Amino acid sequence: MKIYRKVIPKIAKDVVRSLLANRAIEVEDGHRDEAELDVAGVLVGYLNDLDRIATDAKETMVRHNLPVEMTPRIKKTIADTRKIIVGAEALDFVIDRMIKGLFNSKNIEEVFVEDHEIRALVSESMKKYLGVDEELDREVRGRLKNLREGTSEWEVEYNRLIEQMRQRHQQA
């Protein structure tokens, strides 16, 4: 899972929009931006944890004069010690954190659905942006100027174009 810091506000906005549209949560009037910041805070916190793991792994490697090939193992050990999930299960870990964040947020008045329903909505919103760098996002949005963002047509076309562009980049 790769989350780019620059798309975190877009992810947060989409997650909150999706949860509101599906009547999964209720946000007090005028507090939607703060609710989006709460969601973004979870993602930023996770990326900060990953940065600290990387820094600590580098320091450990230097301190113990270990070969570069040991880096992934050292990072994994540090992450396990800190109870931070990395790799394939990271998305579920981040979504769990986000669900806890929704329940703890002072900006979200009520959560109306079960955790598994929130998980599905959040996962759907996040997957649109995972691994989408800013340049790719900008290019796709440029092609979608004829559609209004937030509509179902826009969402379908955005996802289709992102997939198409990713495949082109992988083949190149």
Residue frames as a rotation matrix with the C-alpha (Angstrom) as fourth column:
MET 1
0.585 0.811 0.000 0.00
0.811 -0.585 0.000 0.00
0.000 0.000 -1.000 0.00
LYS 2
-0.639 -0.764 0.086 1.39
0.767 -0.641 0.007 3.37
0.050 0.071 0.996 -1.00
ILE 3
0.614 0.767 -0.185 -0.24
0.781 -0.625 -0.001 6.55
-0.116 -0.144 -0.983 0.27
TYR 4
-0.394 -0.694 0.602 1.15
0.719 -0.641 -0.268 9.84
0.572 0.327 0.752 -1.02
ARG 5
-0.571 0.115 -0.813 0.94
0.679 -0.491 -0.546 12.70
-0.462 -0.864 0.202 1.46
LYS 6
-0.944 0.142 -0.297 -0.37
-0.254 -0.888 0.382 15.06
-0.210 0.436 0.875 -1.20
VAL 7
-0.523 0.803 -0.285 -3.51
-0.177 0.225 0.958 12.98
0.834 0.551 0.025 -1.78
ILE 8
-0.810 0.194 -0.553 -4.39
0.579 0.409 -0.705 12.62
0.089 -0.892 -0.444 1.91
PRO 9
-0.726 0.606 -0.325 -6.80
-0.340 -0.727 -0.597 15.61
-0.598 -0.322 0.734 1.83
LYS 10
-0.395 0.580 -0.712 -8.55
-0.844 0.077 0.530 14.07
0.362 0.811 0.460 -1.19
ILE 11
-0.632 0.137 -0.763 -8.81
0.219 0.976 -0.006 10.69
0.744 -0.171 -0.646 0.56
ALA 12
-0.880 0.268 -0.393 -10.19
0.372 -0.126 -0.920 12.30
-0.296 -0.955 0.012 3.72
LYS 13
-0.594 0.678 -0.433 -12.73
-0.706 -0.697 -0.124 14.34
-0.386 0.232 0.893 1.76
ASP 14
-0.380 0.428 -0.820 -13.85
-0.623 0.538 0.568 11.27
0.684 0.727 0.062 -0.21
VAL 15
-0.782 0.062 -0.620 -14.11
0.410 0.800 -0.438 9.09
0.469 -0.597 -0.651 2.91
VAL 16
-0.796 0.499 -0.342 -16.26
0.106 -0.442 -0.891 11.63
-0.596 -0.745 0.300 4.77
ARG 17
-0.489 0.622 -0.611 -18.36
-0.865 -0.438 0.247 12.34
-0.114 0.649 0.752 1.65
SER 18
-0.518 0.240 -0.821 -18.96
-0.283 0.857 0.430 8.61
0.807 0.455 -0.376 1.13
LEU 19
-0.833 0.180 -0.524 -19.87
0.537 0.493 -0.685 8.00
0.135 -0.851 -0.507 4.77
LEU 20
-0.691 0.604 -0.398 -22.27
-0.253 -0.717 -0.650 10.95
-0.678 -0.348 0.648 4.77
ALA 21
-0.474 0.499 -0.726 -23.82
-0.860 -0.084 0.503 9.99
0.190 0.863 0.469 1.42
ASN 22
-0.424 0.263 -0.867 -24.46
-0.009 0.956 0.294 6.47
0.906 0.133 -0.403 2.72
ARG 23
0.412 0.626 0.662 -25.84
-0.589 -0.371 0.718 7.82
0.695 -0.685 0.216 6.00
ALA 24
0.257 -0.439 -0.861 -23.16
0.545 0.802 -0.247 5.96
0.798 -0.405 0.445 7.92
ILE 25
-0.547 -0.457 -0.702 -22.24
0.835 -0.354 -0.420 8.99
-0.056 -0.816 0.575 10.01
GLU 26
0.680 0.665 0.310 -23.70
0.647 -0.743 0.175 12.29
0.346 0.081 -0.935 11.07
VAL 27
-0.524 -0.847 -0.095 -21.56
0.832 -0.485 -0.268 15.41
0.181 -0.219 0.959 11.25
GLU 28
0.140 0.551 -0.823 -22.72
0.676 -0.660 -0.327 18.57
-0.724 -0.510 -0.465 12.98
ASP 29
0.816 0.233 0.530 -23.45
0.560 -0.545 -0.624 21.44
0.144 0.806 -0.575 10.59
GLY 30
0.824 -0.518 0.230 -20.28
-0.468 -0.851 -0.239 23.34
0.319 0.090 -0.943 9.81
HIS 31
0.352 -0.706 0.614 -17.96
-0.689 0.249 0.681 20.61
-0.634 -0.663 -0.399 11.13
ARG 32
0.984 0.046 0.170 -17.40
0.077 0.755 -0.651 18.63
-0.158 0.654 0.740 7.94
ASP 33
0.530 -0.847 0.043 -13.95
-0.387 -0.287 -0.876 20.15
0.755 0.448 -0.480 7.38
GLU 34
-0.026 -0.525 0.851 -12.92
-1.000 0.012 -0.024 19.21
0.002 -0.851 -0.525 10.91
ALA 35
0.649 0.310 0.695 -14.19
-0.344 0.934 -0.094 15.66
-0.678 -0.178 0.713 10.39
GLU 36
0.927 -0.369 -0.063 -12.08
0.055 0.301 -0.952 15.46
0.370 0.879 0.300 7.22
LEU 37
0.177 -0.898 0.403 -9.07
-0.757 -0.386 -0.527 16.69
0.629 -0.212 -0.748 9.22
ASP 38
0.259 -0.022 0.966 -9.67
-0.814 0.533 0.231 13.92
-0.520 -0.846 0.120 11.77
VAL 39
0.926 0.097 0.366 -9.61
0.102 0.868 -0.487 11.31
-0.364 0.488 0.793 8.98
ALA 40
0.694 -0.716 0.076 -6.53
-0.142 -0.240 -0.960 12.92
0.706 0.656 -0.268 7.42
GLY 41
0.256 -0.592 0.764 -4.86
-0.956 -0.273 0.108 12.89
0.145 -0.758 -0.636 10.84
VAL 42
0.670 0.024 0.742 -5.11
-0.270 0.939 0.213 9.10
-0.691 -0.343 0.636 10.99
LEU 43
0.904 -0.311 0.293 -3.39
0.408 0.423 -0.809 8.78
0.128 0.851 0.510 7.61
VAL 44
0.482 -0.752 0.449 -0.70
-0.453 -0.653 -0.607 11.33
0.750 0.090 -0.655 8.46
GLY 45
0.422 -0.282 0.862 -0.08
-0.861 0.172 0.478 9.57
-0.283 -0.944 -0.171 11.76
TYR 46
0.828 -0.094 0.553 0.44
0.166 0.983 -0.081 6.25
-0.536 0.159 0.829 9.97
LEU 47
0.755 -0.575 0.315 2.85
0.321 -0.095 -0.942 7.79
0.572 0.812 0.113 7.46
ASN 48
0.405 -0.607 0.684 4.74
-0.785 -0.615 -0.081 9.47
0.469 -0.504 -0.725 10.31
ASP 49
0.627 -0.135 0.767 5.03
-0.473 0.717 0.512 6.07
-0.619 -0.684 0.386 12.02
LEU 50
0.868 -0.287 0.405 6.47
0.485 0.668 -0.564 4.62
-0.109 0.686 0.719 8.79
ASP 51
0.602 -0.667 0.439 8.96
-0.164 -0.641 -0.750 7.48
0.781 0.379 -0.495 8.53
ARG 52
0.407 -0.435 0.803 10.11
-0.913 -0.155 0.378 6.90
-0.040 -0.887 -0.460 12.12
ILE 53
0.778 -0.105 0.619 10.51
0.006 0.987 0.160 3.17
-0.628 -0.121 0.769 11.41
ALA 54
0.813 -0.475 0.336 12.64
0.441 0.126 -0.889 3.93
0.380 0.871 0.312 8.34
THR 55
0.452 -0.648 0.613 14.80
-0.571 -0.738 -0.359 6.40
0.685 -0.188 -0.704 10.25
ASP 56
0.470 -0.235 0.851 15.27
-0.792 0.314 0.524 4.05
-0.390 -0.920 -0.038 13.18
ALA 57
0.892 -0.147 0.428 16.12
0.277 0.926 -0.257 1.18
-0.359 0.348 0.866 10.82
LYS 58
0.665 -0.678 0.313 18.81
0.120 -0.317 -0.941 3.28
0.737 0.663 -0.130 9.14
GLU 59
0.326 -0.528 0.784 20.26
-0.873 -0.486 0.036 4.25
0.362 -0.696 -0.620 12.50
THR 60
0.677 -0.020 0.736 20.26
-0.415 0.815 0.404 0.61
-0.608 -0.579 0.543 13.61
MET 61
0.913 -0.329 0.240 21.99
0.394 0.563 -0.727 -0.44
0.104 0.758 0.643 10.40
VAL 62
0.427 -0.781 0.456 24.73
-0.257 -0.588 -0.767 2.16
0.867 0.210 -0.452 10.89
ARG 63
0.401 -0.219 0.890 25.11
-0.915 -0.143 0.377 1.48
0.045 -0.965 -0.258 14.61
HIS 64
0.512 -0.126 0.850 25.54
-0.281 0.910 0.305 -2.27
-0.812 -0.395 0.430 14.09
ASN 65
-0.371 -0.718 -0.589 27.33
-0.773 -0.112 0.624 -1.99
-0.514 0.687 -0.513 10.75
LEU 66
-0.045 0.486 0.873 24.76
0.187 0.862 -0.471 -4.23
-0.981 0.142 -0.129 9.02
PRO 67
-0.901 -0.282 0.330 24.56
0.347 -0.011 0.938 -4.79
-0.261 0.959 0.108 5.26
VAL 68
-0.720 0.620 -0.313 21.89
-0.681 -0.719 0.142 -2.97
-0.137 0.315 0.939 3.24
GLU 69
-0.564 0.490 -0.665 20.18
-0.194 0.704 0.683 -6.28
0.803 0.514 -0.302 2.45
MET 70
-0.711 0.243 -0.660 19.05
0.681 0.472 -0.560 -6.43
0.176 -0.848 -0.501 6.08
THR 71
-0.950 0.285 0.125 16.99
-0.300 -0.947 -0.115 -3.21
0.086 -0.147 0.985 5.82
PRO 72
-0.174 0.967 -0.185 13.58
-0.516 0.071 0.854 -4.83
0.839 0.244 0.487 5.15
ARG 73
0.024 0.134 -0.991 14.07
0.572 0.811 0.123 -7.29
0.820 -0.570 -0.057 8.01
ILE 74
-0.836 -0.372 -0.404 15.12
0.544 -0.469 -0.695 -4.54
0.069 -0.801 0.595 10.43
LYS 75
-0.767 0.610 0.200 12.14
-0.543 -0.783 0.304 -2.38
0.342 0.124 0.931 9.42
LYS 76
0.045 0.814 -0.580 9.76
-0.179 0.578 0.797 -5.32
0.983 0.068 0.172 9.89
THR 77
-0.272 -0.239 -0.932 11.23
0.796 0.489 -0.358 -6.08
0.541 -0.839 0.058 13.33
ILE 78
-0.991 -0.095 -0.095 10.88
0.131 -0.845 -0.518 -2.44
-0.032 -0.526 0.850 14.43
ALA 79
-0.487 0.873 0.005 7.31
-0.641 -0.362 0.677 -2.27
0.593 0.327 0.736 13.07
ASP 80
0.061 0.494 -0.867 6.37
0.254 0.832 0.492 -5.50
0.965 -0.250 -0.075 14.86
THR 81
-0.630 -0.391 -0.670 7.83
0.736 -0.028 -0.676 -4.21
0.246 -0.920 0.306 18.12
ARG 82
-0.959 0.247 -0.137 5.75
-0.193 -0.929 -0.317 -1.02
-0.205 -0.277 0.939 17.81
LYS 83
-0.387 0.847 0.365 2.64
0.549 0.530 -0.646 -2.98
-0.741 -0.050 -0.670 16.75
ILE 84
0.049 0.315 -0.948 2.47
-0.650 -0.711 -0.270 -1.20
-0.758 0.629 0.170 13.41
ILE 85
0.310 0.154 0.938 1.39
0.445 0.849 -0.286 -3.29
-0.840 0.506 0.195 10.45
VAL 86
-0.143 -0.396 -0.907 3.24
-0.728 -0.579 0.367 -2.81
-0.670 0.713 -0.206 7.18
GLY 87
-0.950 -0.299 0.087 2.98
-0.152 0.690 0.708 -4.58
-0.272 0.660 -0.701 3.86
ALA 88
-0.770 0.633 -0.079 -0.05
0.190 0.345 0.919 -6.42
0.609 0.693 -0.386 2.54
GLU 89
-0.088 0.779 -0.621 -2.14
0.951 0.252 0.182 -6.04
0.298 -0.574 -0.763 5.72
ALA 90
-0.876 -0.380 -0.297 -1.43
0.462 -0.839 -0.288 -2.31
-0.140 -0.389 0.911 6.07
LEU 91
-0.666 0.679 0.309 -4.71
-0.205 -0.565 0.799 -1.21
0.717 0.469 0.516 4.47
ASP 92
0.249 0.777 -0.578 -6.78
0.445 0.438 0.781 -3.14
0.860 -0.452 -0.237 7.02
PHE 93
-0.257 -0.455 -0.853 -4.61
0.966 -0.107 -0.234 -1.76
0.015 -0.884 0.468 9.83
VAL 94
-0.989 -0.129 0.077 -5.12
0.135 -0.988 0.078 1.84
0.066 0.088 0.994 8.64
ILE 95
-0.314 0.945 0.091 -8.85
-0.151 -0.144 0.978 1.30
0.937 0.293 0.188 8.19
ASP 96
0.173 0.308 -0.935 -9.06
0.834 0.459 0.306 -0.09
0.524 -0.833 -0.177 11.76
ARG 97
-0.665 -0.492 -0.561 -7.32
0.712 -0.644 -0.279 3.05
-0.224 -0.585 0.779 12.98
MET 98
-0.888 0.361 0.285 -9.70
-0.134 -0.795 0.591 5.18
0.440 0.487 0.755 10.94
ILE 99
0.041 0.940 -0.339 -12.77
0.296 0.312 0.903 3.46
0.954 -0.137 -0.265 12.39
LYS 100
-0.011 -0.120 -0.993 -11.45
0.999 0.030 -0.015 4.06
0.031 -0.992 0.120 15.92
GLY 101
-0.909 -0.400 -0.113 -10.77
0.397 -0.916 0.052 7.67
-0.125 0.003 0.992 14.91
LEU 102
-0.514 0.802 0.305 -14.36
-0.017 -0.365 0.931 8.10
0.858 0.473 0.201 13.71
PHE 103
0.349 0.670 -0.655 -15.71
0.638 0.342 0.690 6.87
0.686 -0.659 -0.309 17.05
ASN 104
-0.052 -0.466 -0.883 -13.30
0.963 -0.258 0.079 9.10
-0.265 -0.846 0.462 18.99
SER 105
-0.713 -0.255 0.653 -13.81
0.535 -0.800 0.272 12.22
0.452 0.544 0.707 16.86
LYS 106
-0.554 0.504 -0.663 -15.52
0.434 -0.504 -0.747 15.15
-0.710 -0.701 0.060 18.52
ASN 107
-0.679 0.229 -0.697 -16.65
-0.595 -0.729 0.340 16.29
-0.430 0.645 0.631 15.07
ILE 108
-0.653 0.504 -0.565 -18.67
-0.186 0.616 0.765 13.19
0.734 0.605 -0.309 14.27
GLU 109
-0.291 0.639 0.712 -21.92
-0.945 -0.311 -0.107 13.23
0.153 -0.704 0.694 16.19
GLU 110
0.333 0.536 0.775 -23.12
-0.587 0.762 -0.275 9.73
-0.738 -0.363 0.569 15.45
VAL 111
-0.782 -0.450 -0.432 -22.06
-0.624 0.558 0.548 6.55
-0.006 0.698 -0.716 13.68
PHE 112
0.088 0.990 0.111 -25.11
-0.943 0.119 -0.312 4.66
-0.322 -0.077 0.944 12.39
VAL 113
0.689 0.166 -0.706 -23.68
-0.542 0.765 -0.349 1.52
0.482 0.623 0.617 10.79
GLU 114
0.915 -0.360 0.183 -21.67
0.153 0.729 0.667 -1.51
-0.374 -0.582 0.722 11.86
ASP 115
0.179 -0.957 -0.230 -17.89
-0.367 -0.282 0.887 -1.57
-0.913 -0.074 -0.401 11.61
HIS 116
-0.360 -0.353 0.863 -17.90
0.552 0.665 0.503 -3.90
-0.752 0.658 -0.045 8.60
GLU 117
0.580 0.618 0.531 -20.10
0.806 -0.342 -0.482 -1.47
-0.116 0.708 -0.696 6.66
ILE 118
0.832 -0.385 -0.400 -17.80
-0.293 -0.916 0.274 1.44
-0.471 -0.111 -0.875 7.52
ARG 119
-0.092 -0.921 0.378 -14.82
-0.036 0.382 0.923 -0.72
-0.995 0.072 -0.068 6.54
ALA 120
-0.006 0.157 0.988 -16.32
0.899 0.433 -0.063 -1.38
-0.438 0.888 -0.144 3.10
LEU 121
0.891 0.407 0.199 -17.08
0.454 -0.806 -0.380 2.30
0.006 0.429 -0.903 2.45
VAL 122
0.638 -0.727 -0.254 -13.69
-0.439 -0.615 0.655 3.52
-0.632 -0.307 -0.711 3.69
SER 123
-0.144 -0.709 0.690 -11.86
0.266 0.644 0.717 0.81
-0.953 0.287 0.096 1.77
GLU 124
0.356 0.380 0.854 -13.67
0.912 0.055 -0.405 1.71
-0.201 0.923 -0.327 -1.44
SER 125
0.999 0.030 -0.039 -12.81
0.025 -0.991 -0.132 5.39
-0.042 0.131 -0.990 -1.01
MET 126
0.425 -0.905 -0.011 -9.16
-0.426 -0.211 0.880 4.74
-0.798 -0.370 -0.475 -0.14
LYS 127
0.054 -0.428 0.902 -8.48
0.555 0.764 0.329 2.28
-0.830 0.483 0.279 -2.95
LYS 128
0.868 0.290 0.402 -9.20
0.495 -0.466 -0.733 5.02
-0.025 0.836 -0.549 -5.48
TYR 129
0.864 -0.473 0.175 -6.16
-0.455 -0.880 -0.133 6.93
0.217 0.035 -0.976 -4.26
LEU 130
0.586 -0.682 0.438 -3.66
-0.117 0.464 0.878 4.29
-0.802 -0.566 0.193 -3.17
GLY 131
-0.148 -0.773 0.617 -0.60
0.659 0.389 0.644 4.39
-0.738 0.502 0.452 -5.37
VAL 132
0.554 0.346 0.757 -1.97
0.797 -0.484 -0.362 7.37
0.241 0.804 -0.544 -7.30
ASP 133
-0.431 -0.754 -0.496 0.74
0.825 -0.552 0.121 9.97
-0.365 -0.357 0.860 -7.41
GLU 134
-0.015 0.450 -0.893 -0.03
0.155 -0.881 -0.447 13.63
-0.988 -0.145 -0.056 -7.91
GLU 135
-0.706 -0.323 -0.630 1.08
-0.521 -0.365 0.772 13.72
-0.479 0.873 0.090 -11.53
LEU 136
-0.915 0.400 0.039 -1.17
0.354 0.756 0.551 10.82
0.191 0.518 -0.834 -12.51
ASP 137
-0.199 0.865 -0.461 -4.09
0.824 -0.108 -0.557 12.33
-0.531 -0.490 -0.691 -10.57
ARG 138
-0.219 0.047 -0.975 -3.59
-0.189 -0.982 -0.005 15.71
-0.957 0.183 0.224 -12.28
GLU 139
-0.926 -0.192 -0.325 -3.44
-0.352 0.122 0.928 14.10
-0.139 0.974 -0.181 -15.73
VAL 140
-0.695 0.719 0.009 -6.64
0.706 0.680 0.198 12.11
0.136 0.144 -0.980 -15.18
ARG 141
-0.055 0.690 -0.722 -8.49
0.621 -0.542 -0.566 15.10
-0.781 -0.480 -0.399 -13.73
GLY 142
-0.561 -0.235 -0.793 -7.42
-0.384 -0.776 0.501 17.11
-0.733 0.586 0.345 -16.77
ARG 143
-0.972 0.195 -0.135 -9.11
-0.023 0.487 0.873 14.55
0.236 0.851 -0.469 -18.99
LEU 144
-0.429 0.848 -0.310 -12.30
0.896 0.443 -0.029 14.68
0.113 -0.290 -0.950 -16.90
LYS 145
-0.956 -0.003 -0.292 -12.98
0.074 -0.970 -0.232 18.41
-0.282 -0.243 0.928 -17.21
ASN 146
-0.655 0.747 -0.116 -16.24
-0.396 -0.208 0.894 17.69
0.644 0.631 0.432 -19.01
LEU 147
0.088 0.677 -0.730 -17.65
0.486 0.611 0.625 15.83
0.870 -0.410 -0.275 -15.97
ARG 148
0.338 0.104 0.936 -18.58
-0.636 -0.708 0.308 17.27
0.694 -0.699 -0.173 -12.58
GLU 149
-0.678 -0.673 -0.295 -16.45
-0.194 0.552 -0.811 15.86
0.709 -0.493 -0.505 -9.74
GLY 150
-0.789 0.358 0.499 -18.40
-0.495 0.111 -0.862 13.88
-0.364 -0.927 0.089 -7.17
THR 151
0.280 0.904 -0.323 -20.96
-0.949 0.211 -0.235 12.51
-0.144 0.372 0.917 -9.61
SER 152
0.470 -0.064 0.880 -21.17
-0.123 0.983 0.137 8.78
-0.874 -0.173 0.454 -10.18
GLU 153
0.969 -0.134 0.208 -20.15
0.227 0.148 -0.962 9.28
0.098 0.980 0.174 -13.83
TRP 154
0.520 -0.816 0.253 -17.04
-0.714 -0.578 -0.395 11.13
0.469 0.025 -0.883 -12.73
GLU 155
0.237 -0.401 0.885 -16.15
-0.788 0.454 0.416 8.43
-0.569 -0.796 -0.208 -10.18
VAL 156
0.723 0.100 0.684 -16.53
0.199 0.918 -0.344 5.62
-0.662 0.385 0.643 -12.71
GLU 157
0.905 -0.366 0.218 -14.53
0.146 -0.214 -0.966 7.44
0.400 0.906 -0.140 -15.37
TYR 158
0.449 -0.765 0.462 -11.82
-0.876 -0.480 0.058 8.52
0.177 -0.431 -0.885 -12.89
ASN 159
0.301 -0.300 0.905 -11.30
-0.479 0.774 0.415 4.92
-0.825 -0.558 0.089 -11.72
ARG 160
0.843 0.057 0.534 -11.25
0.386 0.627 -0.676 3.63
-0.374 0.777 0.507 -15.31
LEU 161
0.808 -0.551 0.208 -8.68
-0.160 -0.545 -0.823 6.20
0.567 0.632 -0.529 -16.43
ILE 162
0.358 -0.687 0.632 -6.47
-0.915 -0.126 0.383 5.68
-0.184 -0.715 -0.674 -13.35
GLU 163
0.474 -0.135 0.870 -6.38
-0.051 0.982 0.180 1.94
-0.879 -0.130 0.458 -14.01
GLN 164
0.918 -0.082 0.387 -5.63
0.396 0.140 -0.908 2.52
0.020 0.987 0.161 -17.68
MET 165
0.663 -0.689 0.292 -2.80
-0.542 -0.711 -0.448 4.95
0.516 0.139 -0.845 -16.88
ARG 166
0.361 -0.524 0.771 -1.32
-0.740 0.343 0.579 2.64
-0.568 -0.780 -0.264 -14.22
GLN 167
0.659 -0.071 0.749 -1.20
0.321 0.926 -0.196 -0.20
-0.680 0.370 0.634 -16.72
ARG 168
0.888 -0.357 0.288 0.53
0.157 -0.354 -0.922 2.03
0.431 0.864 -0.259 -19.29
HIS 169
0.488 -0.727 0.484 3.12
-0.839 -0.543 0.031 3.10
0.240 -0.421 -0.875 -16.72
GLN 170
0.402 -0.315 0.860 3.77
-0.432 0.763 0.482 -0.50
-0.807 -0.565 0.171 -15.66
GLN 171
0.789 -0.065 0.611 4.28
0.501 0.643 -0.579 -1.59
-0.355 0.763 0.540 -19.27
ALA 172
0.875 -0.444 0.192 6.65
-0.201 -0.696 -0.689 1.29
0.440 0.565 -0.698 -20.02
